[in-house]
């Protein structure tokens, strides 16, 4: 719901995909490094994992994201 609750598509289409950009060096998707702006099905968002470079250090990572509807249109 983090991705779907903030968006309304004028045509009523559902959110289907998400793409992250920014510093994705600490993000893994399905166990492998995530490549920025790679489209991922919304249902697979649970496969993302944040990997801290140094486990005992506070890390701040800035990511932005876009979502697409089920017709492939970017809605955010």
C-alpha positions in Angstrom: 0.0 0.0 0.0 3.0 2.4 0.3 3.0 2.6 -3.5 -0.7 2.3 -4.3 -2.4 4.4 -1.6 -1.0 7.7 -2.8 -1.9 7.4 -6.5 -5.1 7.8 -8.4 -5.2 7.1 -12.1 -7.7 9.3 -14.0 -8.8 6.3 -16.0 -9.1 4.0 -13.0 -6.1 1.8 -14.0 -4.3 -0.1 -11.3 -0.7 0.4 -10.2 1.3 -2.5 -11.7 5.0 -1.7 -11.8 7.6 0.3 -9.8 11.1 1.6 -10.7 13.6 3.0 -8.2 16.4 5.4 -9.1 19.1 7.2 -7.2 21.8 5.4 -5.2 20.7 1.8 -5.6 24.1 0.4 -4.6 22.7 -0.8 -1.3 19.5 -2.4 -2.8 19.2 -6.1 -3.8 16.2 -7.5 -5.7 15.6 -11.2 -5.5 19.2 -11.6 -4.1 21.1 -9.7 -6.8 22.1 -6.0 -7.1 19.2 -3.9 -8.3 19.9 -1.8 -11.5 18.4 1.6 -11.2 15.2 2.2 -13.2 14.6 -1.5 -13.8 10.8 -2.1 -13.9 9.6 -4.5 -11.3 6.0 -5.9 -10.9 4.3 -4.3 -7.9 3.6 -7.8 -6.5 7.4 -8.4 -6.3 8.3 -5.4 -4.2 8.6 -7.7 -1.2 11.7 -9.2 -2.9 13.7 -6.0 -2.3 16.3 -5.9 0.4 18.4 -3.1 1.8 22.0 -4.2 2.4 24.0 -1.8 4.8 27.6 -1.4 3.6 28.8 -1.5 7.2 26.4 -3.1 9.6 27.6 -1.1 12.6 27.3 2.3 10.9 24.2 4.5 10.3 23.6 4.7 6.5 21.4 7.2 4.7 20.3 6.3 1.2 18.1 8.5 -1.0 15.9 6.7 -3.5 13.2 8.0 -5.7 10.6 5.9 -7.5 8.1 6.0 -10.3 5.0 3.8 -10.7 3.3 2.6 -13.9 -0.2 1.5 -14.4 -1.3 -1.8 -15.9 -1.3 -0.2 -19.3 2.4 0.9 -19.0 1.7 4.6 -18.4 3.8 6.3 -15.8 1.5 7.8 -13.1 4.0 9.1 -10.6 
